[in-house]
Amino acid sequence: MVDCFAEQRRLGPTGTRLDVGTVELVELDCLTARLNEHRSSRETTPKGHIGWPREIDSQILYVEAQRERLVGHLTRQVLYRM
């Protein structure tokens, strides 16, 4: 599973603070990886289980919403800097 703890995103390899844009891009990569993991889990779920696919679907929707908000935020930042 992808590790997405806020403190790890804030600090670089030497413990220095990363640029805000860099942190957001790392978060975008993290959310994309989580989304791919959930989709892969959904595809490999046994057919007889009803609860598992529903739970995975709800996780996919949650991560997609997070990712959509982040992409919107990044887009606004790019437009603001133009």
Helices and strands as residue ranges (DSSP letters): H 6-10, H 20-44, H 51-81
